[in-house]
Amino acid sequence: GIKERSPFRGVRRKIAQALDLSVKTAVHFTVVDEVDVTNLEVKRREYAQVLGTRLSLLPFIMTAVCRALKKHPALNANVDDAREEILIKDVVNLGCAVDTEHGLMVPVIGGADRRSLVELGNAVKSVAEGCKNRTIPREQLMGGTFTISNGGVFGSLNSMPILNVPQSAILGMHKIQKRPMVVGNEIVARPMMYLALSYDHRIVDGREAVSFLVRMKDLIEDPQRIMLDV
């Protein structure tokens, strides 16, 4: 028998329509790498202490994404299927997936590449609150050029993110978990995180996607480079 019957509408219906469009339009391909967040966690604690405020890893990851997209602009693009055009953007409007009781929403932080760590951290808190109490303007849910999804907050170890069309790429962050790693010739426990990059294979080739992910790994594992933009 049926335990419960509810109408398929509202945010849940819009999510379904967006996902349906994504899988029918883009040619999804996903590459995965794992990163050691030991040094990034040290840097996060240093900044939090200096600032006297809580600071998550997300603003650092967002800054690294902006740095990496400058080197790999094909991943910071929208696809206009109607005109058969690829629109590579000169600004990073960063979508950040937020889970609410109404469903998944993806607010956009405009000009993320021009914002400081503190500004990004404040923007994340602001848009998350706006999504959860449904006060965020509709315009702030549009115009993204790249999206970050953080399934790690729910304990997800890995996933294949679905593209937020018309964007050409999305990065999935996951749970940080200590794993045995070979450092030098020794096996040590290190906090590791999988990064999964899904991209539209019509627009981005494998070499470009893997190069972007390798750059993300390099920046995260040597976070001083994130701050110095090198």
N, C-alpha and C positions, 0 to 999 in steps of 0.2 A: 504493500500500500504506500501511499504518499504521506510522508510525515508533515511536510509544509509546502505550500504553494505561494510563490510571491512573484510579482510582475518584474520583468526584465527591463528596467528603465533607469533614468537618472545617470549618475556617474558610472555605474557598472555597465550600462548600455553603451555609453560613450567610449569606455575602455575597450569593450568588445569590438566596437566598430573600428577603433584605431588599430587594434591588433590584427583584425581581419584584413584591413587595408595594407598593413605592413607586410604580412606574410604573402599576400597576393601580388605586391608591387616590387619589393626589393628582393634581391638575391642574397639571402643571408649566408654569411660565413663567419666562423668564430675562431680566434686564436687565443691560446691561454699561456700564461707564464706565471711563475710564483716569485714573490719578492720577499726579501728579508727586511723587516721593519725595525730592527734593533736600533739603528742610528737615527731613524726618523722619530722613534719614540723618545729617544734622548733629546733630540732637538725640540720636540713638542713640549716636553717638560720644562726645558730651559726657557722657551718663549712664554709659557704659561706663568712661570715664576716671575719673570721680568715684568710681564703685563699685569700680574696680580689677578688673573681671571682664568676661568676654565677654557681650554682650547682643545678641540678634537683633532684627529688626524685629517679630517675631511678638507679643511682649508689648504693644508699642505698638498694633498692629492690634487685639489682643484688648481692650485698654482702650478704644479708639475704638468698637469694636463695642458694648461695654457702655454707653458714653455714648449712642450712637445708638439703642440699643434702648429706653432710658428715654424717648426722644421718640417712638418708634414701637413701642409694646408689642405690637401685633398680630403682629409678627415674632418675638416671644419667647413662642411659644405651642405647645401640643400640641393635637392634634385627636383627640377620642374619637369615632370613627366609629360605634361600637356604640350610644352614647347620643346621637349627633348633637349633641355639645357642643364648644365651643372653650374651651380652658383657658388663659387668659392668665396667665403666671406673674409673681410679684413678685420673683423672684431669677433671675439669669442663670447657668444651669448650662451651661457652654460645652464643647461637643464639639470635639475637635481631631483630625482624621484623621491616623493614623500608618500608614505603609506598613511591613510586616514581611515576612520571607521566607515567612510563613504566609498573607499576604494583608492587606487593609486592615482596620485596627481603629480604633474611634472612642472613645477614653477621654474621660471627662467631668471637667472641672474645676469642682467645685461652688462656688457663690457667687463666681464670677469677678468680679462687679461690686463685691465687697467686698475684693478683693485688690489689693495694690500691684504695680507693675511687676516688682519683684524677686521677689515671691511668685509672680506669674504665670510668670515666666521659670523659676523653680525647679520649679514644678508641671509645666510643659511637659516639662522634662528628665526629671522623675521618671516621668510617665506614659508617655513615649516609651520609656524604659528598661524599664518594667514590661511594655509591650506586646511589645517585642522579645525579652525573655527569658521571656515568658508567665507572669509572676508577678503581673500586675495582677488585683485581685479582680474577680469578675464584676459586683459591684454598681457598680464604677466605669466600667463600659461601658454603664450604663443611666441614665435620668433626665435626659438632656440636653434643653435648651430651644432651643438654636441651635447650629449647627455651622460651623466654619471648615475649609476644605480648602485645602491649599497645594500645588497642582500645580507651582508655580514651582520647587520644589526639584529637580524632574526635568527642568526646561527647558520646561515647557508655557507657551505664550504666551497661550492662552485656552482656555476650555472651558465646558461647560454642566453644572454640578454637579447631581447627582441628590439629591433630598431624602432626609434621614434621618428617615423617618416614625417617630413621629407628629409630628415637628417641622414648623413651617410655613415655615421658610426655612433656607437654607444659603448661605454666602459663599465663593466661590472666589478665592484669591489666585494670582497667576501670576508668571512670570519678570519680573524687572526688566531692562529693556533701554533703552539710550540711543536716543532717536528725535528727529528734527528737529521742534521745536515753535516756534510763533510766540509770542514774549514781547514785548509792546509791538508794535513794528513790525519786529522782527528775528527771524530764524530762528536758534535756538540748539539745541544738543544737550542734552537733559534726560533723566534716568533716569525712565522711565515704567513703570507697571504696570497691567494690566487687572484690574479687580474685576468678578466676575460673581455676581450675586445670583439664585439660583433660589428661587421661592416657590410656595406652594400657592394658586393663583388662586381657589379656593373660599373661602379665608379672608382673603387679602390682595389688595387691589386694586392696579392699576398705579400710581396716584398715590402710595400709601403706600410701595410698593417703591422707586420712583424717588426719593422724598423721603429715604428711608433711605440710599440710595446717594449722593445729593448731600451729605447730612450727613457720611457717611464720607469723601468726597472733601475736604470743607471741613476736617475734623479732621486728616486726614493731611497736607494741604498747609500747614496752619497748626498744627503739633503742640503749640504752647504751649496751645492750646485743649483738647487731650486731657488735659493735666496739670491745667488749671484747671477742667475740667468746665463749659465755657461753650458 
